[in-house]
Amino acid sequence: MPDIDHLFPGATQGVYLNTASMALGNRPAREALAAAADRWEQGTFDFVAAERVAEELRYGIASLIRASPDDMAIVTGASGAASTVAAQLGPAAPGANVVVPERDFLSNFMPWALLRDKGYELRLVEDVGGTISTDELARFVDSRTAVIATSLVQSATGFRVDVDSVKDIAHDAGSWLVMDASQAIGAIDVDVDGIDALFACSHKWLLGIRGMGHLYVSPELNARFVPLTPGWKSTQDPMTSFYGPEFELAGRASKLDASFGWFDAIANLEGLRIIESFGIAEIEAHSLSLVDELEEAGVPIAFERNHRSPIVSIDVKSPDDVVGELGKRSIIGSLRAGRLRVSVHLYNTSQDIAALAEALSS
């Protein structure tokens, strides 16, 4: 098992329970960035090598979610990914609608809400106690539903949707199923089979830094998608087609690529390698066992185990004050939707859970 203290020096400095906002920094990424910055300063930075790093990252993320690399685009983040998919929809036919949870994270809410300008009806699935009921969701879906868009794991509460049931609903209606997996990939096992589009940002559970995202598009959707911001990365062979007038648009999902953030890619590949070294099944089991320990320590967990994720939302009095008091004890959580939100990852331990439970009890 890799040495956590060596990989994540910050894990020894306090109790970091805020991966759902931003991953704890890791030493391999920091060292890789420092070396790249030295090369940049010295005029020896090799952007071609950095492009290869980004391609390796594309292959690694594809493997993590059981996708083909040809179906993966590298984008700027979750908002850009959702907007890319939403923009593929033309003017609405009569009765056309989009179904989305009313409390979904704005990156996966605003692009669909703005489709009202194209004539789509926005149908909002009620949030009941932080959950998304698939029965309730199905009630809003009909044969004119163009898209069902939802987060795989809800950002505010950690509720994990019943993906198989949502797949069935979308399949029966002939709708696109679009999922924001920003709070899932790198934390739990994700399989894109039966999902039309899925995306995630790099700076949470994938242990990267902010500025890069990953978009899966099914082959069926890719055949009809066009790039929103076409450029040199949209071509079949970007490294040999820098100039016009002739170009060939890529047939792969890479036609949707943004220009790679070279330094982002260098750091993010190190984070992905850590995920791979542990194994996603082991990471998920470890994180959920910590959630169980939190429950055993007397902290109520709202959901049944099949709907749990490494994110826990805790009802406390004066949550903003609680977050501040925890911070004074070097316990880092966050405030979301009027509740204390904590999130665990591979660098958290039973001692972290005990420290949190003790602090909350006092």
C-alpha positions as CSV (number, residue, x, y, z in Angstrom):
1,M,0.0,0.0,0.0
2,P,1.4,3.4,-0.9
3,D,2.7,5.6,1.9
4,I,-0.1,8.1,2.6
5,D,2.1,10.4,4.7
6,H,4.6,10.7,2.0
7,L,2.1,11.2,-0.8
8,F,-0.1,13.7,1.2
9,P,2.0,15.5,3.8
10,G,-1.0,17.7,4.6
11,A,-2.8,14.6,6.0
12,T,-0.5,14.8,9.1
13,Q,-1.1,18.5,9.7
14,G,-4.8,18.3,10.5
15,V,-8.0,16.6,9.6
16,Y,-8.9,17.4,6.0
17,L,-12.5,16.5,5.2
18,N,-13.2,18.8,2.2
19,T,-12.3,16.8,-0.9
20,A,-15.8,17.6,-2.3
21,S,-14.5,21.2,-2.6
22,M,-10.9,20.5,-3.5
23,A,-8.5,17.6,-3.2
24,L,-5.7,17.6,-0.7
25,G,-2.5,18.4,-2.6
26,N,-0.2,15.5,-3.2
27,R,3.6,15.5,-3.2
28,P,4.2,13.8,-6.6
29,A,2.0,16.5,-8.4
30,R,3.8,19.3,-6.5
31,E,7.2,17.9,-7.5
32,A,6.2,17.4,-11.1
33,L,4.9,21.0,-11.3
34,A,8.1,22.3,-9.7
35,A,10.2,20.5,-12.3
36,A,8.0,21.7,-15.1
37,A,8.2,25.3,-13.8
38,D,12.0,25.0,-13.8
39,R,12.0,23.9,-17.4
40,W,9.6,26.7,-18.3
41,E,11.9,29.2,-16.6
42,Q,15.0,27.8,-18.3
43,G,13.4,27.7,-21.8
44,T,13.5,23.9,-22.0
45,F,9.8,23.2,-21.5
46,D,8.7,20.7,-24.1
47,F,5.0,21.3,-25.0
48,V,4.9,18.2,-27.3
49,A,5.8,16.0,-24.3
50,A,3.1,17.8,-22.2
51,E,0.6,17.0,-25.0
52,R,1.5,13.4,-24.6
53,V,1.0,13.6,-20.9
54,A,-2.6,14.9,-21.5
55,E,-3.2,12.0,-23.9
56,E,-2.0,9.6,-21.2
57,L,-4.5,11.2,-18.9
58,R,-7.3,10.8,-21.5
59,Y,-6.5,7.1,-21.7
60,G,-6.3,6.7,-17.9
61,I,-9.7,8.4,-17.2
62,A,-11.3,6.3,-20.0
63,S,-10.0,3.2,-18.3
64,L,-11.3,4.3,-14.9
65,I,-14.9,4.6,-16.2
66,R,-14.8,1.7,-18.7
67,A,-14.9,3.9,-21.8
68,S,-12.9,4.0,-25.0
69,P,-10.4,6.9,-25.2
70,D,-12.0,7.7,-28.6
71,D,-15.1,8.7,-26.7
72,M,-13.3,11.1,-24.3
73,A,-12.8,14.8,-24.6
74,I,-10.6,17.0,-22.4
75,V,-12.4,20.2,-21.5
76,T,-11.9,23.1,-19.1
77,G,-14.2,21.8,-16.4
78,A,-17.7,20.6,-15.5
79,S,-19.5,23.7,-16.6
80,G,-17.8,23.6,-20.0
81,A,-18.7,20.0,-20.4
82,A,-22.4,20.4,-19.6
83,S,-22.6,23.5,-21.8
84,T,-21.0,21.6,-24.7
85,V,-23.7,18.9,-24.5
86,A,-26.6,21.3,-23.9
87,A,-25.6,23.5,-26.9
88,Q,-26.0,20.5,-29.3
89,L,-29.8,20.7,-28.9
90,G,-31.5,22.7,-31.5
91,P,-34.8,24.7,-31.2
92,A,-37.4,22.8,-29.3
93,A,-40.1,20.8,-30.9
94,P,-43.6,21.2,-29.4
95,G,-43.7,19.8,-25.9
96,A,-39.9,19.2,-25.7
97,N,-38.6,19.2,-22.2
98,V,-35.6,18.7,-20.0
99,V,-35.7,17.0,-16.6
100,V,-33.2,18.0,-13.9
101,P,-33.2,17.9,-10.1
102,E,-34.2,21.3,-8.6
103,R,-31.1,21.5,-6.3
104,D,-28.5,20.1,-8.7
105,F,-25.1,21.9,-8.7
106,L,-25.3,25.0,-11.0
107,S,-22.6,23.6,-13.4
108,N,-25.2,20.9,-14.3
109,F,-28.2,23.1,-13.9
110,M,-27.7,26.4,-15.6
111,P,-26.9,25.0,-19.1
112,W,-30.2,23.2,-19.1
113,A,-32.2,26.0,-17.5
114,L,-31.0,28.3,-20.3
115,L,-32.5,26.0,-22.9
116,R,-35.8,27.6,-22.0
117,D,-34.7,30.3,-24.4
118,K,-34.8,27.7,-27.2
119,G,-38.4,26.7,-26.2
120,Y,-37.7,23.7,-23.9
121,E,-39.7,23.2,-20.8
122,L,-37.6,22.8,-17.7
123,R,-39.1,20.2,-15.4
124,L,-37.6,20.3,-11.9
125,V,-37.5,17.1,-9.7
126,E,-38.2,18.1,-6.1
127,D,-35.4,17.5,-3.6
128,V,-36.9,15.7,-0.6
129,G,-34.5,15.5,2.3
130,G,-31.5,15.8,0.0
131,T,-32.6,12.8,-2.0
132,I,-33.6,12.3,-5.7
133,S,-36.4,9.8,-5.9
134,T,-36.3,7.9,-9.2
135,D,-40.1,7.4,-9.0
136,E,-40.5,11.1,-8.7
137,L,-38.1,11.7,-11.6
138,A,-39.9,9.2,-13.8
139,R,-43.2,11.1,-13.2
140,F,-41.7,14.1,-15.1
141,V,-40.4,12.1,-18.0
142,D,-42.4,11.4,-21.2
143,S,-41.8,10.7,-24.8
144,R,-40.9,14.3,-25.5
145,T,-38.2,14.5,-22.8
146,A,-35.0,15.4,-24.7
147,V,-32.6,15.1,-21.7
148,I,-32.5,13.8,-18.2
149,A,-29.6,15.6,-16.5
150,T,-28.5,14.8,-12.9
151,S,-25.5,14.5,-10.8
152,L,-24.4,11.0,-10.0
153,V,-23.6,12.1,-6.5
154,Q,-25.4,15.2,-5.2
155,S,-22.8,17.9,-4.2
156,A,-24.7,19.3,-1.2
157,T,-25.8,16.0,0.4
158,G,-23.8,13.2,-0.9
159,F,-26.9,11.3,-2.1
160,R,-26.0,8.7,-4.7
161,V,-28.7,8.3,-7.3
162,D,-29.9,4.9,-8.4
163,V,-28.0,5.0,-11.7
164,D,-29.5,1.7,-13.1
165,S,-33.0,2.9,-12.5
166,V,-32.3,6.3,-14.1
167,K,-30.7,4.5,-17.1
168,D,-33.9,2.5,-17.5
169,I,-36.1,5.6,-17.4
170,A,-34.0,7.4,-20.0
171,H,-33.9,4.4,-22.3
172,D,-37.6,3.8,-22.1
173,A,-38.3,7.5,-23.0
174,G,-35.6,7.7,-25.7
175,S,-34.0,10.6,-23.8
176,W,-30.3,11.5,-23.5
177,L,-29.0,10.7,-20.0
178,V,-26.4,13.2,-19.0
179,M,-24.6,12.8,-15.6
180,D,-22.3,15.1,-13.7
181,A,-19.8,12.8,-12.0
182,S,-17.6,15.4,-10.5
183,Q,-18.4,14.0,-7.0
184,A,-18.0,10.4,-8.1
185,I,-15.1,9.7,-10.5
186,G,-12.1,8.8,-8.3
187,A,-14.3,8.2,-5.3
188,I,-16.6,5.4,-6.4
189,D,-16.8,2.9,-9.2
190,V,-18.3,4.4,-12.3
191,D,-19.4,2.7,-15.5
192,V,-20.5,4.7,-18.5
193,D,-22.4,1.9,-20.1
194,G,-25.9,3.1,-20.8
195,I,-25.0,6.8,-20.2
196,D,-25.0,9.2,-23.1
197,A,-22.7,11.8,-21.7
198,L,-20.8,12.0,-18.4
199,F,-18.3,14.5,-17.1
200,A,-16.2,15.5,-14.1
201,C,-13.7,18.1,-13.1
202,S,-10.1,17.3,-12.1
203,H,-9.6,19.0,-8.8
204,K,-11.8,16.9,-6.5
205,W,-11.7,13.1,-6.2
206,L,-9.3,12.7,-9.1
207,L,-6.6,14.4,-6.9
208,G,-5.7,17.0,-9.5
209,I,-5.7,20.8,-9.7
210,R,-8.3,23.1,-11.0
211,G,-8.6,23.9,-14.7
212,M,-9.3,20.6,-16.5
213,G,-12.3,18.4,-17.0
214,H,-13.2,15.2,-18.7
215,L,-16.2,14.6,-20.9
216,Y,-17.4,11.2,-22.1
217,V,-19.7,11.2,-25.1
218,S,-21.3,8.0,-26.4
219,P,-20.5,7.1,-30.0
220,E,-24.1,7.8,-31.0
221,L,-24.0,11.3,-29.7
222,N,-20.5,12.0,-30.9
223,A,-21.7,11.3,-34.5
224,R,-24.0,14.3,-34.3
225,F,-22.0,16.6,-32.0
226,V,-20.0,19.6,-33.3
227,P,-17.3,21.6,-31.4
228,L,-18.5,24.8,-29.9
229,T,-15.1,26.4,-29.8
230,P,-13.3,24.8,-32.7
231,G,-9.6,25.2,-33.0
232,W,-6.4,23.3,-33.7
233,K,-7.3,20.7,-31.1
234,S,-10.4,19.8,-33.0
235,T,-8.5,18.3,-35.9
236,Q,-7.8,14.7,-36.6
237,D,-4.1,15.1,-36.1
238,P,-3.5,18.4,-34.2
239,M,0.3,18.1,-34.2
240,T,0.5,18.2,-38.0
241,S,-2.3,20.7,-38.8
242,F,-1.4,24.0,-37.2
243,Y,-2.4,26.2,-40.2
244,G,-5.2,26.6,-42.8
245,P,-6.7,26.5,-45.2
246,E,-7.1,22.7,-45.2
247,F,-8.1,20.7,-42.1
248,E,-9.8,17.5,-41.2
249,L,-12.2,17.5,-38.2
250,A,-11.5,14.7,-35.8
251,G,-14.0,11.8,-35.9
252,R,-13.3,11.1,-32.2
253,A,-14.7,12.9,-29.2
254,S,-11.4,14.8,-29.2
255,K,-13.0,17.2,-31.7
256,L,-14.6,18.7,-28.6
257,D,-11.2,19.2,-26.8
258,A,-10.2,22.5,-25.4
259,S,-6.5,23.4,-25.7
260,F,-4.8,21.5,-22.9
261,G,-3.5,23.2,-19.8
262,W,0.0,21.7,-19.9
263,F,0.8,22.3,-16.3
264,D,-2.7,21.0,-15.3
265,A,-2.1,17.8,-17.2
266,I,1.3,17.3,-15.6
267,A,-0.1,17.6,-12.1
268,N,-3.3,15.7,-12.8
269,L,-1.6,12.6,-14.2
270,E,0.2,12.2,-10.9
271,G,-3.1,12.3,-9.1
272,L,-4.5,9.7,-11.4
273,R,-1.5,7.5,-10.8
274,I,-2.2,7.6,-7.1
275,I,-5.9,6.6,-7.8
276,E,-4.7,3.7,-10.0
277,S,-2.1,2.5,-7.4
278,F,-4.8,2.1,-4.7
279,G,-7.6,0.8,-7.0
280,I,-11.0,2.4,-7.2
281,A,-12.8,-0.5,-5.5
282,E,-10.4,-0.2,-2.5
283,I,-10.9,3.5,-2.3
284,E,-14.6,3.3,-2.3
285,A,-14.7,0.5,0.3
286,H,-12.3,2.5,2.5
287,S,-14.3,5.7,2.3
288,L,-17.7,4.1,2.9
289,S,-16.2,2.3,5.9
290,L,-15.2,5.7,7.3
291,V,-18.8,6.9,6.8
292,D,-20.0,3.8,8.7
293,E,-17.6,4.7,11.5
294,L,-19.0,8.2,11.7
295,E,-22.5,6.7,12.0
296,E,-21.3,4.3,14.8
297,A,-19.9,7.4,16.6
298,G,-23.4,8.8,16.8
299,V,-23.5,11.1,13.8
300,P,-26.8,10.5,11.9
301,I,-26.3,9.4,8.2
302,A,-29.4,10.3,6.2
303,F,-29.3,7.6,3.5
304,E,-29.3,3.8,3.2
305,R,-25.9,2.4,2.3
306,N,-26.7,1.9,-1.4
307,H,-27.3,5.7,-1.7
308,R,-24.3,6.7,0.3
309,S,-21.1,8.3,-1.0
310,P,-18.0,9.6,0.7
311,I,-19.8,12.9,1.2
312,V,-21.9,13.4,4.4
313,S,-24.2,16.3,5.2
314,I,-24.7,16.9,8.9
315,D,-27.5,19.0,10.5
316,V,-26.0,21.2,13.2
317,K,-27.0,24.4,15.0
318,S,-25.3,27.5,13.6
319,P,-23.5,25.6,10.9
320,D,-21.3,28.5,9.8
321,D,-20.1,28.8,13.4
322,V,-19.5,25.1,13.6
323,V,-17.4,25.2,10.4
324,G,-15.3,28.0,12.0
325,E,-14.9,26.2,15.3
326,L,-13.8,23.0,13.5
327,G,-11.3,25.0,11.6
328,K,-9.8,26.2,14.8
329,R,-9.2,22.6,15.6
330,S,-7.6,22.0,12.2
331,I,-10.6,20.0,11.1
332,I,-11.5,21.3,7.6
333,G,-15.1,20.8,6.3
334,S,-17.4,23.2,4.4
335,L,-20.9,24.8,4.6
336,R,-23.3,23.7,2.0
337,A,-27.1,24.2,1.8
338,G,-27.2,25.3,5.4
339,R,-25.5,22.1,6.7
340,L,-22.0,21.0,7.6
341,R,-20.6,19.0,4.7
342,V,-17.6,16.6,5.3
343,S,-16.1,14.3,2.7
344,V,-13.5,11.5,3.0
345,H,-11.0,10.1,0.6
346,L,-8.1,7.7,0.6
347,Y,-6.0,9.9,2.8
348,N,-8.5,10.0,5.7
349,T,-8.3,7.6,8.6
350,S,-10.4,6.3,11.6
351,Q,-8.5,8.8,13.7
352,D,-9.9,11.6,11.5
353,I,-13.4,10.3,12.1
354,A,-12.9,10.1,15.8
355,A,-11.6,13.6,15.9
356,L,-14.6,14.9,14.0
357,A,-17.1,13.0,16.2
358,E,-15.4,14.2,19.4
359,A,-15.5,17.8,18.2
360,L,-19.1,17.7,17.2
361,S,-20.1,16.2,20.5
362,S,-18.5,19.1,22.3
